[in-house]
Every structure is written in structure tokens, then in C-alpha cells.
């Protein structure tokens, strides 16, 4: 009798994960804006540093730092786009392996 009751209850992992998922969903938008703002300011700072560099070694260091910052910035956005594209197939795959009654739902802010 106890086994039947335990099988019919909600998955404890899902009840523990739901508030965490809601918190992450609420924080994604503002955090993304902060990352964009800081990345832009950092690239502008490196551009100014490149423009003010007088020595060839300083110029090359600033050029390399600016190139690395732009590559990192683009990589972050490519990974975010890949995550958005893959979210629905991954959710469907997880729901097919969990079975009925324990579905995961992803709500995007779009």
C-alpha cells in the first residue's frame, strides 16, 4: 500500500527544481542586458586603448585584446542562440524519458 502512495505523489525533484527554474527564467533578461552593456563598454575601452597606443608593442597587445574580446562576445551570443534552438527538442526528449505525470515545461519570455 505504501508503494502505491509513493508512486502517485509528485516527483520531489520537480517540486524542488520549479522555484529555481522560475528564478532563472526571471533573471535571464536583466542578466543578458548587463552582459551586453559590460561587453560593449569593455570593447569601447579596448578600442580607446588601441587608439591611444603609441608603441608598436602596446598597439599589438591592444589589438590582440580587442580581437579576443570580440571573439568571446560573439561566442557567448552563438551559444545563447544554440541553447534557444535546442531547448524544445531537449525538453521533448526529457519528457519522453520521464514518463507520464513528470513532464518538464519550459516557458520562454518571448
C-alpha positions in Angstrom: 0.0 0.0 0.0 2.8 2.4 0.8 4.5 1.8 -2.6 1.3 2.8 -4.4 1.1 6.1 -2.5 4.7 6.9 -3.2 4.3 6.2 -6.9 1.3 8.6 -7.2 3.0 11.5 -5.5 4.7 14.2 -7.4 8.4 13.9 -8.3 10.3 15.5 -5.4 13.0 16.7 -7.8 10.4 18.6 -9.9 8.9 20.3 -6.8 12.4 21.3 -5.6 13.5 22.4 -9.1 10.4 24.5 -10.0 11.3 27.6 -7.9 14.9 27.5 -9.1 13.8 27.3 -12.8 11.4 30.2 -12.2 14.1 32.3 -10.6 16.5 31.6 -13.5 13.8 32.5 -16.1 13.1 35.8 -14.3 16.8 36.7 -14.1 17.8 35.8 -17.7 16.6 39.0 -19.4 18.2 41.5 -17.0 21.4 39.5 -16.8 21.7 39.4 -20.6 21.3 43.1 -20.8 24.0 43.6 -18.2 26.4 41.3 -20.1 25.7 43.2 -23.3 26.3 46.6 -21.6 29.5 45.4 -19.9 30.8 43.7 -23.1 30.2 46.9 -25.1 31.9 49.1 -22.6 34.9 46.7 -22.5 35.2 46.7 -26.3 35.0 50.6 -26.3 37.6 50.7 -23.6 39.9 48.4 -25.6 39.3 50.4 -28.7 40.3 53.6 -27.0 43.4 51.9 -25.6 44.3 50.8 -29.2 43.8 54.3 -30.5 46.0 55.8 -27.7 48.8 53.3 -28.0 52.0 54.9 -29.3 54.5 52.0 -29.2 54.1 49.1 -31.6 54.2 46.5 -28.8 51.3 48.3 -27.0 49.4 48.5 -30.2 49.7 44.8 -30.9 48.7 43.9 -27.3 45.7 46.2 -27.5 44.7 44.8 -31.0 45.0 41.2 -29.7 42.9 42.0 -26.6 40.2 43.7 -28.7 40.2 40.8 -31.1 39.8 38.3 -28.2 37.1 40.3 -26.6 35.1 40.5 -29.8 35.5 36.7 -30.4 34.4 36.0 -26.8 31.4 38.3 -27.1 30.3 36.6 -30.4 30.8 33.2 -28.9 28.5 34.0 -26.0 25.8 35.0 -28.4 26.2 32.0 -30.6 25.9 29.7 -27.5 22.8 31.6 -26.3 21.2 31.2 -29.8 22.1 27.5 -29.8 20.6 27.0 -26.4 17.4 28.7 -27.5 17.2 26.5 -30.6 17.9 23.3 -28.7 15.6 23.9 -25.7 12.4 22.5 -27.2 14.0 19.3 -28.6 15.8 18.7 -25.3 12.6 19.3 -23.3 10.7 16.8 -25.5 13.4 14.2 -25.1 13.4 14.6 -21.3 9.6 14.3 -21.2 9.7 11.1 -23.3 12.2 9.5 -20.9 10.5 10.7 -17.7 7.1 9.1 -18.4 3.6 10.5 -17.7 3.0 12.7 -14.7 6.5 14.1 -14.5 6.6 16.4 -17.6 9.0 19.3 -17.8 7.6 22.5 -19.3 9.8 25.4 -20.5 8.2 28.8 -20.6 10.1 31.3 -22.6 9.7 35.0 -22.1 9.1 35.6 -25.8 
